[in-house]
Amino acid sequence: MAGKLRVTLRKSPISYTAQARSTVRSLGLHRIGETVEVVDNPATRGMVRAVQFLVVAEAVDGNDAAKGTAEASQEETAP
């Protein structure tokens, strides 16, 4: 589990408990549709599981991040 998790906020935490709102904030999420990458460890997996009704999470391996950076740099240099 040494990778990362990509977590996206899908629903507003407004009408949920203060604990759920705090967990979403602790994950680094502020707006609906916002995506963050967090370290994949038991603590963050527990946080994601606690608010699974508000977020979508997917595992990210290191190759995906490098691939995305390479694609972005190619797009910038293309005429």
mmJSON file of the N, C-alpha and C atoms, coordinates in Angstrom:
{"data_MODEL":{"atom_site":{
"group_PDB":["ATOM","ATOM","ATOM","ATOM","ATOM","ATOM","ATOM","ATOM","ATOM","ATOM","ATOM","ATOM","ATOM","ATOM","ATOM","ATOM","ATOM","ATOM","ATOM","ATOM","ATOM","ATOM","ATOM","ATOM","ATOM","ATOM","ATOM","ATOM","ATOM","ATOM","ATOM","ATOM","ATOM","ATOM","ATOM","ATOM","ATOM","ATOM","ATOM","ATOM","ATOM","ATOM","ATOM","ATOM","ATOM","ATOM","ATOM","ATOM","ATOM","ATOM","ATOM","ATOM","ATOM","ATOM","ATOM","ATOM","ATOM","ATOM","ATOM","ATOM","ATOM","ATOM","ATOM","ATOM","ATOM","ATOM","ATOM","ATOM","ATOM","ATOM","ATOM","ATOM","ATOM","ATOM","ATOM","ATOM","ATOM","ATOM","ATOM","ATOM","ATOM","ATOM","ATOM","ATOM","ATOM","ATOM","ATOM","ATOM","ATOM","ATOM","ATOM","ATOM","ATOM","ATOM","ATOM","ATOM","ATOM","ATOM","ATOM","ATOM","ATOM","ATOM","ATOM","ATOM","ATOM","ATOM","ATOM","ATOM","ATOM","ATOM","ATOM","ATOM","ATOM","ATOM","ATOM","ATOM","ATOM","ATOM","ATOM","ATOM","ATOM","ATOM","ATOM","ATOM","ATOM","ATOM","ATOM","ATOM","ATOM","ATOM","ATOM","ATOM","ATOM","ATOM","ATOM","ATOM","ATOM","ATOM","ATOM","ATOM","ATOM","ATOM","ATOM","ATOM","ATOM","ATOM","ATOM","ATOM","ATOM","ATOM","ATOM","ATOM","ATOM","ATOM","ATOM","ATOM","ATOM","ATOM","ATOM","ATOM","ATOM","ATOM","ATOM","ATOM","ATOM","ATOM","ATOM","ATOM","ATOM","ATOM","ATOM","ATOM","ATOM","ATOM","ATOM","ATOM","ATOM","ATOM","ATOM","ATOM","ATOM","ATOM","ATOM","ATOM","ATOM","ATOM","ATOM","ATOM","ATOM","ATOM","ATOM","ATOM","ATOM","ATOM","ATOM","ATOM","ATOM","ATOM","ATOM","ATOM","ATOM","ATOM","ATOM","ATOM","ATOM","ATOM","ATOM","ATOM","ATOM","ATOM","ATOM","ATOM","ATOM","ATOM","ATOM","ATOM","ATOM","ATOM","ATOM","ATOM","ATOM","ATOM","ATOM","ATOM","ATOM","ATOM","ATOM","ATOM","ATOM","ATOM","ATOM","ATOM","ATOM","ATOM","ATOM","ATOM","ATOM"],
"id":[1,2,3,4,5,6,7,8,9,10,11,12,13,14,15,16,17,18,19,20,21,22,23,24,25,26,27,28,29,30,31,32,33,34,35,36,37,38,39,40,41,42,43,44,45,46,47,48,49,50,51,52,53,54,55,56,57,58,59,60,61,62,63,64,65,66,67,68,69,70,71,72,73,74,75,76,77,78,79,80,81,82,83,84,85,86,87,88,89,90,91,92,93,94,95,96,97,98,99,100,101,102,103,104,105,106,107,108,109,110,111,112,113,114,115,116,117,118,119,120,121,122,123,124,125,126,127,128,129,130,131,132,133,134,135,136,137,138,139,140,141,142,143,144,145,146,147,148,149,150,151,152,153,154,155,156,157,158,159,160,161,162,163,164,165,166,167,168,169,170,171,172,173,174,175,176,177,178,179,180,181,182,183,184,185,186,187,188,189,190,191,192,193,194,195,196,197,198,199,200,201,202,203,204,205,206,207,208,209,210,211,212,213,214,215,216,217,218,219,220,221,222,223,224,225,226,227,228,229,230,231,232,233,234,235,236,237],
"type_symbol":["N","C","C","N","C","C","N","C","C","N","C","C","N","C","C","N","C","C","N","C","C","N","C","C","N","C","C","N","C","C","N","C","C","N","C","C","N","C","C","N","C","C","N","C","C","N","C","C","N","C","C","N","C","C","N","C","C","N","C","C","N","C","C","N","C","C","N","C","C","N","C","C","N","C","C","N","C","C","N","C","C","N","C","C","N","C","C","N","C","C","N","C","C","N","C","C","N","C","C","N","C","C","N","C","C","N","C","C","N","C","C","N","C","C","N","C","C","N","C","C","N","C","C","N","C","C","N","C","C","N","C","C","N","C","C","N","C","C","N","C","C","N","C","C","N","C","C","N","C","C","N","C","C","N","C","C","N","C","C","N","C","C","N","C","C","N","C","C","N","C","C","N","C","C","N","C","C","N","C","C","N","C","C","N","C","C","N","C","C","N","C","C","N","C","C","N","C","C","N","C","C","N","C","C","N","C","C","N","C","C","N","C","C","N","C","C","N","C","C","N","C","C","N","C","C","N","C","C","N","C","C","N","C","C","N","C","C"],
"label_atom_id":["N","CA","C","N","CA","C","N","CA","C","N","CA","C","N","CA","C","N","CA","C","N","CA","C","N","CA","C","N","CA","C","N","CA","C","N","CA","C","N","CA","C","N","CA","C","N","CA","C","N","CA","C","N","CA","C","N","CA","C","N","CA","C","N","CA","C","N","CA","C","N","CA","C","N","CA","C","N","CA","C","N","CA","C","N","CA","C","N","CA","C","N","CA","C","N","CA","C","N","CA","C","N","CA","C","N","CA","C","N","CA","C","N","CA","C","N","CA","C","N","CA","C","N","CA","C","N","CA","C","N","CA","C","N","CA","C","N","CA","C","N","CA","C","N","CA","C","N","CA","C","N","CA","C","N","CA","C","N","CA","C","N","CA","C","N","CA","C","N","CA","C","N","CA","C","N","CA","C","N","CA","C","N","CA","C","N","CA","C","N","CA","C","N","CA","C","N","CA","C","N","CA","C","N","CA","C","N","CA","C","N","CA","C","N","CA","C","N","CA","C","N","CA","C","N","CA","C","N","CA","C","N","CA","C","N","CA","C","N","CA","C","N","CA","C","N","CA","C","N","CA","C","N","CA","C","N","CA","C","N","CA","C","N","CA","C","N","CA","C","N","CA","C","N","CA","C"],
"label_alt_id":[null,null,null,null,null,null,null,null,null,null,null,null,null,null,null,null,null,null,null,null,null,null,null,null,null,null,null,null,null,null,null,null,null,null,null,null,null,null,null,null,null,null,null,null,null,null,null,null,null,null,null,null,null,null,null,null,null,null,null,null,null,null,null,null,null,null,null,null,null,null,null,null,null,null,null,null,null,null,null,null,null,null,null,null,null,null,null,null,null,null,null,null,null,null,null,null,null,null,null,null,null,null,null,null,null,null,null,null,null,null,null,null,null,null,null,null,null,null,null,null,null,null,null,null,null,null,null,null,null,null,null,null,null,null,null,null,null,null,null,null,null,null,null,null,null,null,null,null,null,null,null,null,null,null,null,null,null,null,null,null,null,null,null,null,null,null,null,null,null,null,null,null,null,null,null,null,null,null,null,null,null,null,null,null,null,null,null,null,null,null,null,null,null,null,null,null,null,null,null,null,null,null,null,null,null,null,null,null,null,null,null,null,null,null,null,null,null,null,null,null,null,null,null,null,null,null,null,null,null,null,null,null,null,null,null,null,null],
"label_comp_id":["MET","MET","MET","ALA","ALA","ALA","GLY","GLY","GLY","LYS","LYS","LYS","LEU","LEU","LEU","ARG","ARG","ARG","VAL","VAL","VAL","THR","THR","THR","LEU","LEU","LEU","ARG","ARG","ARG","LYS","LYS","LYS","SER","SER","SER","PRO","PRO","PRO","ILE","ILE","ILE","SER","SER","SER","TYR","TYR","TYR","THR","THR","THR","ALA","ALA","ALA","GLN","GLN","GLN","ALA","ALA","ALA","ARG","ARG","ARG","SER","SER","SER","THR","THR","THR","VAL","VAL","VAL","ARG","ARG","ARG","SER","SER","SER","LEU","LEU","LEU","GLY","GLY","GLY","LEU","LEU","LEU","HIS","HIS","HIS","ARG","ARG","ARG","ILE","ILE","ILE","GLY","GLY","GLY","GLU","GLU","GLU","THR","THR","THR","VAL","VAL","VAL","GLU","GLU","GLU","VAL","VAL","VAL","VAL","VAL","VAL","ASP","ASP","ASP","ASN","ASN","ASN","PRO","PRO","PRO","ALA","ALA","ALA","THR","THR","THR","ARG","ARG","ARG","GLY","GLY","GLY","MET","MET","MET","VAL","VAL","VAL","ARG","ARG","ARG","ALA","ALA","ALA","VAL","VAL","VAL","GLN","GLN","GLN","PHE","PHE","PHE","LEU","LEU","LEU","VAL","VAL","VAL","VAL","VAL","VAL","ALA","ALA","ALA","GLU","GLU","GLU","ALA","ALA","ALA","VAL","VAL","VAL","ASP","ASP","ASP","GLY","GLY","GLY","ASN","ASN","ASN","ASP","ASP","ASP","ALA","ALA","ALA","ALA","ALA","ALA","LYS","LYS","LYS","GLY","GLY","GLY","THR","THR","THR","ALA","ALA","ALA","GLU","GLU","GLU","ALA","ALA","ALA","SER","SER","SER","GLN","GLN","GLN","GLU","GLU","GLU","GLU","GLU","GLU","THR","THR","THR","ALA","ALA","ALA","PRO","PRO","PRO"],
"label_asym_id":["A","A","A","A","A","A","A","A","A","A","A","A","A","A","A","A","A","A","A","A","A","A","A","A","A","A","A","A","A","A","A","A","A","A","A","A","A","A","A","A","A","A","A","A","A","A","A","A","A","A","A","A","A","A","A","A","A","A","A","A","A","A","A","A","A","A","A","A","A","A","A","A","A","A","A","A","A","A","A","A","A","A","A","A","A","A","A","A","A","A","A","A","A","A","A","A","A","A","A","A","A","A","A","A","A","A","A","A","A","A","A","A","A","A","A","A","A","A","A","A","A","A","A","A","A","A","A","A","A","A","A","A","A","A","A","A","A","A","A","A","A","A","A","A","A","A","A","A","A","A","A","A","A","A","A","A","A","A","A","A","A","A","A","A","A","A","A","A","A","A","A","A","A","A","A","A","A","A","A","A","A","A","A","A","A","A","A","A","A","A","A","A","A","A","A","A","A","A","A","A","A","A","A","A","A","A","A","A","A","A","A","A","A","A","A","A","A","A","A","A","A","A","A","A","A","A","A","A","A","A","A","A","A","A","A","A","A"],
"label_entity_id":["1","1","1","1","1","1","1","1","1","1","1","1","1","1","1","1","1","1","1","1","1","1","1","1","1","1","1","1","1","1","1","1","1","1","1","1","1","1","1","1","1","1","1","1","1","1","1","1","1","1","1","1","1","1","1","1","1","1","1","1","1","1","1","1","1","1","1","1","1","1","1","1","1","1","1","1","1","1","1","1","1","1","1","1","1","1","1","1","1","1","1","1","1","1","1","1","1","1","1","1","1","1","1","1","1","1","1","1","1","1","1","1","1","1","1","1","1","1","1","1","1","1","1","1","1","1","1","1","1","1","1","1","1","1","1","1","1","1","1","1","1","1","1","1","1","1","1","1","1","1","1","1","1","1","1","1","1","1","1","1","1","1","1","1","1","1","1","1","1","1","1","1","1","1","1","1","1","1","1","1","1","1","1","1","1","1","1","1","1","1","1","1","1","1","1","1","1","1","1","1","1","1","1","1","1","1","1","1","1","1","1","1","1","1","1","1","1","1","1","1","1","1","1","1","1","1","1","1","1","1","1","1","1","1","1","1","1"],
"label_seq_id":[1,1,1,2,2,2,3,3,3,4,4,4,5,5,5,6,6,6,7,7,7,8,8,8,9,9,9,10,10,10,11,11,11,12,12,12,13,13,13,14,14,14,15,15,15,16,16,16,17,17,17,18,18,18,19,19,19,20,20,20,21,21,21,22,22,22,23,23,23,24,24,24,25,25,25,26,26,26,27,27,27,28,28,28,29,29,29,30,30,30,31,31,31,32,32,32,33,33,33,34,34,34,35,35,35,36,36,36,37,37,37,38,38,38,39,39,39,40,40,40,41,41,41,42,42,42,43,43,43,44,44,44,45,45,45,46,46,46,47,47,47,48,48,48,49,49,49,50,50,50,51,51,51,52,52,52,53,53,53,54,54,54,55,55,55,56,56,56,57,57,57,58,58,58,59,59,59,60,60,60,61,61,61,62,62,62,63,63,63,64,64,64,65,65,65,66,66,66,67,67,67,68,68,68,69,69,69,70,70,70,71,71,71,72,72,72,73,73,73,74,74,74,75,75,75,76,76,76,77,77,77,78,78,78,79,79,79],
"pdbx_PDB_ins_code":[null,null,null,null,null,null,null,null,null,null,null,null,null,null,null,null,null,null,null,null,null,null,null,null,null,null,null,null,null,null,null,null,null,null,null,null,null,null,null,null,null,null,null,null,null,null,null,null,null,null,null,null,null,null,null,null,null,null,null,null,null,null,null,null,null,null,null,null,null,null,null,null,null,null,null,null,null,null,null,null,null,null,null,null,null,null,null,null,null,null,null,null,null,null,null,null,null,null,null,null,null,null,null,null,null,null,null,null,null,null,null,null,null,null,null,null,null,null,null,null,null,null,null,null,null,null,null,null,null,null,null,null,null,null,null,null,null,null,null,null,null,null,null,null,null,null,null,null,null,null,null,null,null,null,null,null,null,null,null,null,null,null,null,null,null,null,null,null,null,null,null,null,null,null,null,null,null,null,null,null,null,null,null,null,null,null,null,null,null,null,null,null,null,null,null,null,null,null,null,null,null,null,null,null,null,null,null,null,null,null,null,null,null,null,null,null,null,null,null,null,null,null,null,null,null,null,null,null,null,null,null,null,null,null,null,null,null],
"Cartn_x":[0.804,0.0,0.847,1.951,2.841,2.469,1.389,1.018,0.228,-0.661,-1.515,-2.958,-3.857,-5.276,-5.713,-6.493,-7.089,-8.517,-8.82,-10.119,-10.835,-12.079,-12.891,-14.158,-14.478,-15.709,-16.865,-17.87,-19.003,-20.284,-20.447,-21.65,-21.257,-22.12,-21.869,-22.035,-21.107,-21.222,-22.067,-22.734,-23.445,-24.492,-25.327,-26.435,-26.059,-24.766,-24.316,-23.715,-23.306,-22.804,-21.508,-21.214,-19.983,-18.764,-18.876,-17.767,-17.489,-18.528,-18.351,-17.758,-18.231,-17.686,-16.212,-15.851,-14.452,-13.566,-14.078,-13.306,-13.05,-14.055,-13.897,-12.851,-12.906,-11.952,-10.538,-10.433,-9.127,-8.487,-9.312,-8.791,-8.286,-8.578,-8.113,-9.114,-10.363,-11.403,-12.23,-12.503,-13.259,-14.494,-14.404,-15.5,-15.936,-17.187,-17.695,-16.926,-16.493,-15.73,-14.237,-13.799,-12.369,-11.725,-10.527,-9.801,-8.454,-8.095,-6.79,-6.157,-4.842,-4.124,-3.549,-3.875,-3.408,-2.617,-1.771,-0.968,-1.895,-1.606,-2.412,-1.885,-2.535,-2.191,-3.486,-3.433,-4.664,-5.473,-4.808,-5.516,-6.362,-5.769,-6.532,-7.593,-7.313,-8.348,-9.544,-9.27,-10.356,-11.159,-10.475,-11.176,-12.065,-11.536,-12.319,-13.517,-13.305,-14.408,-15.491,-15.087,-16.052,-16.966,-16.477,-17.294,-17.485,-17.573,-17.695,-18.969,-19.948,-21.185,-21.034,-19.9,-19.651,-18.522,-17.654,-16.46,-16.345,-15.481,-15.09,-13.577,-13.062,-11.618,-11.134,-9.929,-9.303,-7.81,-7.225,-5.79,-5.021,-3.893,-3.033,-1.646,-1.06,0.327,1.229,2.496,3.442,3.54,3.298,3.414,2.347,1.138,0.074,0.429,1.033,1.388,2.459,3.453,4.514,3.96,3.056,2.448,1.665,0.895,0.114,0.998,2.126,3.051,3.662,4.031,4.62,3.613,2.366,1.345,1.101,1.102,0.877,2.0,3.24,4.355,4.332,3.864,3.765,2.699,1.593,0.509,0.951,1.776,2.233,3.172,3.992,4.949,4.339,3.179,2.552,2.06,2.227,1.788,0.305],
"Cartn_y":[-1.202,0.0,1.267,1.277,2.43,3.47,3.273,4.185,5.375,5.818,6.954,6.618,7.372,7.281,8.592,8.515,9.701,9.774,10.809,10.955,12.155,11.956,13.013,13.204,14.448,14.77,14.793,13.951,13.836,14.466,14.536,15.117,16.148,17.092,18.118,17.54,17.845,17.359,18.265,19.248,20.247,19.638,18.764,18.26,17.026,16.712,15.559,16.001,15.044,15.344,16.15,16.804,17.578,16.678,15.439,14.507,14.189,13.995,13.713,14.936,16.127,17.357,17.514,17.213,17.321,16.317,15.126,14.099,14.505,15.036,15.502,16.607,17.53,18.634,18.117,17.103,16.519,15.813,15.325,14.715,15.768,17.034,18.114,18.507,18.106,18.399,19.6,20.495,21.7,21.876,21.492,21.725,20.425,20.388,19.231,19.119,17.914,17.678,17.833,18.336,18.504,17.139,16.95,15.702,15.98,15.147,15.237,13.859,13.836,12.577,12.552,11.503,11.345,10.051,9.979,8.784,7.62,6.475,5.284,4.563,4.786,4.081,3.758,2.953,2.573,3.756,4.817,5.976,6.659,6.913,7.573,6.652,5.363,4.432,4.432,4.534,4.614,5.885,6.999,8.261,8.186,7.602,7.459,6.558,5.491,4.568,5.231,6.114,6.794,7.73,8.267,9.183,8.648,7.326,6.711,7.121,7.627,8.082,9.478,10.136,11.474,11.516,10.52,10.563,9.325,9.434,8.307,8.224,7.024,6.841,5.778,5.987,5.006,4.98,3.818,3.668,4.218,4.843,5.402,4.832,4.269,3.841,4.925,4.869,5.916,6.121,5.093,5.212,6.122,6.143,7.006,8.473,8.837,10.23,10.681,9.846,10.191,10.275,9.383,9.38,10.66,11.085,12.316,13.529,13.58,14.697,14.708,13.534,13.452,13.883,13.465,13.838,15.341,15.936,17.373,18.154,17.707,18.426,18.283,17.146,16.966,17.863,18.044,18.897,20.352,20.786,22.177,22.469,21.487,21.711,21.531,20.913,20.712,22.043,22.259,23.54,23.664],
"Cartn_z":[0.0,0.0,0.0,-0.691,-0.665,-1.709,-2.433,-3.503,-3.022,-3.877,-3.563,-3.91,-3.325,-3.649,-4.274,-5.327,-5.93,-5.411,-4.656,-4.003,-4.602,-5.018,-5.626,-4.814,-4.488,-3.763,-4.754,-4.541,-5.459,-4.933,-3.618,-3.031,-1.999,-1.762,-0.76,0.642,1.538,2.913,3.808,3.241,4.039,4.957,4.476,5.291,6.123,6.193,6.952,8.281,9.078,10.421,10.374,11.483,11.581,11.423,11.887,11.763,10.291,9.495,8.068,7.363,7.707,7.113,7.458,8.697,9.128,8.406,8.189,7.499,6.053,5.393,4.014,3.966,4.909,4.966,5.24,6.103,6.433,5.24,4.353,3.129,2.151,2.421,1.558,0.492,0.672,-0.315,0.123,-0.812,-0.499,-1.374,-2.638,-3.577,-4.236,-4.652,-5.383,-6.701,-7.002,-8.222,-8.045,-6.91,-6.66,-6.408,-6.933,-6.778,-6.138,-5.16,-4.517,-4.493,-4.431,-4.272,-2.868,-2.124,-0.753,-0.644,0.371,0.603,0.946,0.361,0.605,1.836,2.978,4.213,4.951,5.998,6.684,7.223,7.637,8.172,7.098,5.925,4.874,4.281,4.224,3.751,4.703,5.996,6.968,6.815,6.536,6.324,5.088,4.022,2.784,3.026,3.768,4.048,4.895,5.809,6.674,5.898,4.781,3.977,2.563,2.428,1.111,0.377,1.095,0.472,-0.133,0.117,-0.413,-1.442,-1.421,-2.269,-3.142,-4.146,-4.987,-4.887,-4.627,-4.488,-5.454,-5.975,-6.844,-6.562,-6.677,-6.449,-7.64,-7.359,-8.393,-8.183,-9.237,-9.092,-9.667,-9.358,-9.744,-11.239,-12.036,-13.479,-14.07,-13.486,-13.988,-13.831,-12.713,-12.475,-13.464,-13.702,-14.642,-16.064,-16.394,-17.721,-17.956,-16.965,-17.093,-17.288,-16.611,-16.754,-18.145,-18.665,-19.986,-21.048,-20.911,-21.877,-21.854,-20.67,-20.555,-21.225,-21.061,-21.662,-23.185,-23.712,-25.149,-25.732,-25.031,-25.514,-25.589,-24.634,-24.624,-25.788,-26.194,-27.256,-28.636,-28.734,-30.039,-30.598,-31.912,-32.508,-32.613],
"occupancy":[1.0,1.0,1.0,1.0,1.0,1.0,1.0,1.0,1.0,1.0,1.0,1.0,1.0,1.0,1.0,1.0,1.0,1.0,1.0,1.0,1.0,1.0,1.0,1.0,1.0,1.0,1.0,1.0,1.0,1.0,1.0,1.0,1.0,1.0,1.0,1.0,1.0,1.0,1.0,1.0,1.0,1.0,1.0,1.0,1.0,1.0,1.0,1.0,1.0,1.0,1.0,1.0,1.0,1.0,1.0,1.0,1.0,1.0,1.0,1.0,1.0,1.0,1.0,1.0,1.0,1.0,1.0,1.0,1.0,1.0,1.0,1.0,1.0,1.0,1.0,1.0,1.0,1.0,1.0,1.0,1.0,1.0,1.0,1.0,1.0,1.0,1.0,1.0,1.0,1.0,1.0,1.0,1.0,1.0,1.0,1.0,1.0,1.0,1.0,1.0,1.0,1.0,1.0,1.0,1.0,1.0,1.0,1.0,1.0,1.0,1.0,1.0,1.0,1.0,1.0,1.0,1.0,1.0,1.0,1.0,1.0,1.0,1.0,1.0,1.0,1.0,1.0,1.0,1.0,1.0,1.0,1.0,1.0,1.0,1.0,1.0,1.0,1.0,1.0,1.0,1.0,1.0,1.0,1.0,1.0,1.0,1.0,1.0,1.0,1.0,1.0,1.0,1.0,1.0,1.0,1.0,1.0,1.0,1.0,1.0,1.0,1.0,1.0,1.0,1.0,1.0,1.0,1.0,1.0,1.0,1.0,1.0,1.0,1.0,1.0,1.0,1.0,1.0,1.0,1.0,1.0,1.0,1.0,1.0,1.0,1.0,1.0,1.0,1.0,1.0,1.0,1.0,1.0,1.0,1.0,1.0,1.0,1.0,1.0,1.0,1.0,1.0,1.0,1.0,1.0,1.0,1.0,1.0,1.0,1.0,1.0,1.0,1.0,1.0,1.0,1.0,1.0,1.0,1.0,1.0,1.0,1.0,1.0,1.0,1.0,1.0,1.0,1.0,1.0,1.0,1.0,1.0,1.0,1.0,1.0,1.0,1.0],
"B_iso_or_equiv":[0.0,0.0,0.0,0.0,0.0,0.0,0.0,0.0,0.0,0.0,0.0,0.0,0.0,0.0,0.0,0.0,0.0,0.0,0.0,0.0,0.0,0.0,0.0,0.0,0.0,0.0,0.0,0.0,0.0,0.0,0.0,0.0,0.0,0.0,0.0,0.0,0.0,0.0,0.0,0.0,0.0,0.0,0.0,0.0,0.0,0.0,0.0,0.0,0.0,0.0,0.0,0.0,0.0,0.0,0.0,0.0,0.0,0.0,0.0,0.0,0.0,0.0,0.0,0.0,0.0,0.0,0.0,0.0,0.0,0.0,0.0,0.0,0.0,0.0,0.0,0.0,0.0,0.0,0.0,0.0,0.0,0.0,0.0,0.0,0.0,0.0,0.0,0.0,0.0,0.0,0.0,0.0,0.0,0.0,0.0,0.0,0.0,0.0,0.0,0.0,0.0,0.0,0.0,0.0,0.0,0.0,0.0,0.0,0.0,0.0,0.0,0.0,0.0,0.0,0.0,0.0,0.0,0.0,0.0,0.0,0.0,0.0,0.0,0.0,0.0,0.0,0.0,0.0,0.0,0.0,0.0,0.0,0.0,0.0,0.0,0.0,0.0,0.0,0.0,0.0,0.0,0.0,0.0,0.0,0.0,0.0,0.0,0.0,0.0,0.0,0.0,0.0,0.0,0.0,0.0,0.0,0.0,0.0,0.0,0.0,0.0,0.0,0.0,0.0,0.0,0.0,0.0,0.0,0.0,0.0,0.0,0.0,0.0,0.0,0.0,0.0,0.0,0.0,0.0,0.0,0.0,0.0,0.0,0.0,0.0,0.0,0.0,0.0,0.0,0.0,0.0,0.0,0.0,0.0,0.0,0.0,0.0,0.0,0.0,0.0,0.0,0.0,0.0,0.0,0.0,0.0,0.0,0.0,0.0,0.0,0.0,0.0,0.0,0.0,0.0,0.0,0.0,0.0,0.0,0.0,0.0,0.0,0.0,0.0,0.0,0.0,0.0,0.0,0.0,0.0,0.0,0.0,0.0,0.0,0.0,0.0,0.0],
"pdbx_formal_charge":[null,null,null,null,null,null,null,null,null,null,null,null,null,null,null,null,null,null,null,null,null,null,null,null,null,null,null,null,null,null,null,null,null,null,null,null,null,null,null,null,null,null,null,null,null,null,null,null,null,null,null,null,null,null,null,null,null,null,null,null,null,null,null,null,null,null,null,null,null,null,null,null,null,null,null,null,null,null,null,null,null,null,null,null,null,null,null,null,null,null,null,null,null,null,null,null,null,null,null,null,null,null,null,null,null,null,null,null,null,null,null,null,null,null,null,null,null,null,null,null,null,null,null,null,null,null,null,null,null,null,null,null,null,null,null,null,null,null,null,null,null,null,null,null,null,null,null,null,null,null,null,null,null,null,null,null,null,null,null,null,null,null,null,null,null,null,null,null,null,null,null,null,null,null,null,null,null,null,null,null,null,null,null,null,null,null,null,null,null,null,null,null,null,null,null,null,null,null,null,null,null,null,null,null,null,null,null,null,null,null,null,null,null,null,null,null,null,null,null,null,null,null,null,null,null,null,null,null,null,null,null,null,null,null,null,null,null],
"auth_seq_id":[1,1,1,2,2,2,3,3,3,4,4,4,5,5,5,6,6,6,7,7,7,8,8,8,9,9,9,10,10,10,11,11,11,12,12,12,13,13,13,14,14,14,15,15,15,16,16,16,17,17,17,18,18,18,19,19,19,20,20,20,21,21,21,22,22,22,23,23,23,24,24,24,25,25,25,26,26,26,27,27,27,28,28,28,29,29,29,30,30,30,31,31,31,32,32,32,33,33,33,34,34,34,35,35,35,36,36,36,37,37,37,38,38,38,39,39,39,40,40,40,41,41,41,42,42,42,43,43,43,44,44,44,45,45,45,46,46,46,47,47,47,48,48,48,49,49,49,50,50,50,51,51,51,52,52,52,53,53,53,54,54,54,55,55,55,56,56,56,57,57,57,58,58,58,59,59,59,60,60,60,61,61,61,62,62,62,63,63,63,64,64,64,65,65,65,66,66,66,67,67,67,68,68,68,69,69,69,70,70,70,71,71,71,72,72,72,73,73,73,74,74,74,75,75,75,76,76,76,77,77,77,78,78,78,79,79,79],
"auth_comp_id":["MET","MET","MET","ALA","ALA","ALA","GLY","GLY","GLY","LYS","LYS","LYS","LEU","LEU","LEU","ARG","ARG","ARG","VAL","VAL","VAL","THR","THR","THR","LEU","LEU","LEU","ARG","ARG","ARG","LYS","LYS","LYS","SER","SER","SER","PRO","PRO","PRO","ILE","ILE","ILE","SER","SER","SER","TYR","TYR","TYR","THR","THR","THR","ALA","ALA","ALA","GLN","GLN","GLN","ALA","ALA","ALA","ARG","ARG","ARG","SER","SER","SER","THR","THR","THR","VAL","VAL","VAL","ARG","ARG","ARG","SER","SER","SER","LEU","LEU","LEU","GLY","GLY","GLY","LEU","LEU","LEU","HIS","HIS","HIS","ARG","ARG","ARG","ILE","ILE","ILE","GLY","GLY","GLY","GLU","GLU","GLU","THR","THR","THR","VAL","VAL","VAL","GLU","GLU","GLU","VAL","VAL","VAL","VAL","VAL","VAL","ASP","ASP","ASP","ASN","ASN","ASN","PRO","PRO","PRO","ALA","ALA","ALA","THR","THR","THR","ARG","ARG","ARG","GLY","GLY","GLY","MET","MET","MET","VAL","VAL","VAL","ARG","ARG","ARG","ALA","ALA","ALA","VAL","VAL","VAL","GLN","GLN","GLN","PHE","PHE","PHE","LEU","LEU","LEU","VAL","VAL","VAL","VAL","VAL","VAL","ALA","ALA","ALA","GLU","GLU","GLU","ALA","ALA","ALA","VAL","VAL","VAL","ASP","ASP","ASP","GLY","GLY","GLY","ASN","ASN","ASN","ASP","ASP","ASP","ALA","ALA","ALA","ALA","ALA","ALA","LYS","LYS","LYS","GLY","GLY","GLY","THR","THR","THR","ALA","ALA","ALA","GLU","GLU","GLU","ALA","ALA","ALA","SER","SER","SER","GLN","GLN","GLN","GLU","GLU","GLU","GLU","GLU","GLU","THR","THR","THR","ALA","ALA","ALA","PRO","PRO","PRO"],
"auth_asym_id":["A","A","A","A","A","A","A","A","A","A","A","A","A","A","A","A","A","A","A","A","A","A","A","A","A","A","A","A","A","A","A","A","A","A","A","A","A","A","A","A","A","A","A","A","A","A","A","A","A","A","A","A","A","A","A","A","A","A","A","A","A","A","A","A","A","A","A","A","A","A","A","A","A","A","A","A","A","A","A","A","A","A","A","A","A","A","A","A","A","A","A","A","A","A","A","A","A","A","A","A","A","A","A","A","A","A","A","A","A","A","A","A","A","A","A","A","A","A","A","A","A","A","A","A","A","A","A","A","A","A","A","A","A","A","A","A","A","A","A","A","A","A","A","A","A","A","A","A","A","A","A","A","A","A","A","A","A","A","A","A","A","A","A","A","A","A","A","A","A","A","A","A","A","A","A","A","A","A","A","A","A","A","A","A","A","A","A","A","A","A","A","A","A","A","A","A","A","A","A","A","A","A","A","A","A","A","A","A","A","A","A","A","A","A","A","A","A","A","A","A","A","A","A","A","A","A","A","A","A","A","A","A","A","A","A","A","A"],
"auth_atom_id":["N","CA","C","N","CA","C","N","CA","C","N","CA","C","N","CA","C","N","CA","C","N","CA","C","N","CA","C","N","CA","C","N","CA","C","N","CA","C","N","CA","C","N","CA","C","N","CA","C","N","CA","C","N","CA","C","N","CA","C","N","CA","C","N","CA","C","N","CA","C","N","CA","C","N","CA","C","N","CA","C","N","CA","C","N","CA","C","N","CA","C","N","CA","C","N","CA","C","N","CA","C","N","CA","C","N","CA","C","N","CA","C","N","CA","C","N","CA","C","N","CA","C","N","CA","C","N","CA","C","N","CA","C","N","CA","C","N","CA","C","N","CA","C","N","CA","C","N","CA","C","N","CA","C","N","CA","C","N","CA","C","N","CA","C","N","CA","C","N","CA","C","N","CA","C","N","CA","C","N","CA","C","N","CA","C","N","CA","C","N","CA","C","N","CA","C","N","CA","C","N","CA","C","N","CA","C","N","CA","C","N","CA","C","N","CA","C","N","CA","C","N","CA","C","N","CA","C","N","CA","C","N","CA","C","N","CA","C","N","CA","C","N","CA","C","N","CA","C","N","CA","C","N","CA","C","N","CA","C","N","CA","C","N","CA","C","N","CA","C","N","CA","C","N","CA","C"],
"pdbx_PDB_model_num":[1,1,1,1,1,1,1,1,1,1,1,1,1,1,1,1,1,1,1,1,1,1,1,1,1,1,1,1,1,1,1,1,1,1,1,1,1,1,1,1,1,1,1,1,1,1,1,1,1,1,1,1,1,1,1,1,1,1,1,1,1,1,1,1,1,1,1,1,1,1,1,1,1,1,1,1,1,1,1,1,1,1,1,1,1,1,1,1,1,1,1,1,1,1,1,1,1,1,1,1,1,1,1,1,1,1,1,1,1,1,1,1,1,1,1,1,1,1,1,1,1,1,1,1,1,1,1,1,1,1,1,1,1,1,1,1,1,1,1,1,1,1,1,1,1,1,1,1,1,1,1,1,1,1,1,1,1,1,1,1,1,1,1,1,1,1,1,1,1,1,1,1,1,1,1,1,1,1,1,1,1,1,1,1,1,1,1,1,1,1,1,1,1,1,1,1,1,1,1,1,1,1,1,1,1,1,1,1,1,1,1,1,1,1,1,1,1,1,1,1,1,1,1,1,1,1,1,1,1,1,1,1,1,1,1,1,1]
}}}
